[in-house]
């Protein structure tokens, strides 16, 4: 196996593990591999972009569809399956990406349910929610109904921080320098 192919395999393993962004720690390992293989940085960067762009493209489509409608509709599932085939990705290749995105979407759905429960109960925005939560927290612990309302109050502030598109999700997941 030549050096470019060996490097490509290392990057494929990163994508199959559900990572579409190279962490600083993994970057150090990759830099060592690049040196050991005698690859030009330009060639290594081209391989990274080529390989990871396919995984990122799938992750972005999955995220955008999930933010729009979650759980995914049967039509979305079929279209995502077709996209995997077009991109040359196997189910195993994307299972970890799907797990991470679905975990996020599950949490987002929970926060939205809690937030909406707070709105239905008549609680205000984040500032009011935090203020009321601090004032009523001891009393809320004593009453089961109060606990639900208290959760809604406190969750309202956090729900507003959840990403609602791919770019915000990637920044939330990896930090501002994910691109």
N, C-alpha and C positions, 0 to 999 in steps of 0.2 A: 504494500500500500504506500503510495507516495505521500509526501508531507501535507499537501493540500487536502487529500482525501482523509488523512488521519485527523486533521484539524476540523474538517467538515463533520466527521463522526462525533467529535467532542461537542460541537455546537448542536448537532441533532439530539444528543443525549440531554442537553440543557432544555431544549424545547419539549422533548417527550416527558421531562420531569415537571412540566407545567410552568417553566420560567421563560418569559418572553423578554426579559430584561436581564442584563448581566450585572450581578451585584459587584461591589468593589472587591470583596474577598475572592469571588470566582474570577474576576478580572485579573487579579494577581496570578492565579494559577494558569489562566489562559496566556498571560504574558510570558510565563516561564515555558509553557508549551510552544508558543510561537518562536521563542529563542532556540529551544531545543531542536525544533523542526527546521529552523533556518528560513522561516517564512518572512516575507516582507509585510510590514504592518498594513500596507494598502491591500494586499491580497487577503490577509486575515480579516480585515474590516469588511471587505466585499463578501467573503464567505459568511460572516456573521449576519450581515444584512440580508443576503439571499436566503439563508436558512430560517432565521428568526422572523423575517417578514411574513412568511406563510403562517406561522403560529400566531403572530400578532394580528394578522388579517382575520383569522378565525376567531380569536379572542375578542376582537373589536366587534365583529358581527354578532357574536353570542351575547356580549354585554349590551349592545344597543337594543337587540330584540328583547332581552330580559328586562331591561329598564322600561321598555314600552309595554310589555305584557309578560307577567310571570305569575304562575308557571307558564312555560312556553306552550303555545297552541300546537296542534298536530301539524298544521301547515308550516309553522316555524321549524319544528323538528325535522320535517321532510326537507325543507330548503337548506337547513344547516347540514344535513346528511349529504345532500347534493353538493354543497360547497366543499365539504371535506373531500369528496371524490374528485372534484375539479382541482383542488389544491394538492391532491395526492397524499392526503392524511388518512391514517387508519384510526379506528375508534380508540385503540390503545395509545396512539400518538397524542390525542387530545383529552383523554380521560382526566388527567390531572388539571389541565386548564379548566375543563368543565367543572370539576369539583371545587376549584377556587372561586370561579365566577358564581356558581350556584350557592356556595356558602355565603358569599357576599349578598346575593340577591335574597336568600332566606333571611339574613339579618336585616336587610333593607325593608323587606316585607313586614317583619316583626315590628320594627321601629315605626313604619307607616301605620300599622294597626294601632299601636299604642298612641301615637300622635293623634290619629283620627278619633280615637276614643276620648282623648283629652279635649279635642275641639267639640265633639258632640256633647261632652259633659259641661261645656261652657268655659273652659279655661283658656286664657290668652296665650300670647306668644312666649318666646323663650325667657325673656326677662321676668315676666309675671310668673311663669312656670317655676323658675328657680326660686324666686322670692316666696311664693306660696309653699313650695316644697319645703323650704327651710323653716317656715313658720309652722306648718301643719305636720311635719314629719313625725314628731312624737305621737300625736293623736292618731295619725294614719296607721301607725303600727298596731294600735289597739283594735281597730275595726277592719274586718275583711273588705268591706266596700271601700273604705278609705284607702286601703292598700292599692286597689286597682286605680283609683283616681290619683293617688300619689305617684304611682308609677307613670301614669299618663302625664302628669305635671312635669316630673323630672325628665321624662324621655323627650318631651317636646324640644328642649334645648339641644339635645344630641341629634335628633332626627334631621334638623336643618343642616347639619354638617355632612350628611351622607351624599356621595357623588350621584349624579343623575345622568352622566354620559361617560363615554369611554375615556376621554382625556382626563376628566376629573377622577375617575376610578383608578387609572394608572398612577396619577399623582398621589392619590390617597394610599395606594398599595405600595408604591416604590419611592415616593418622594418627588420633589419637583424636577429632578434631573433624570427622569426615566427615558427620555427620548434619545 
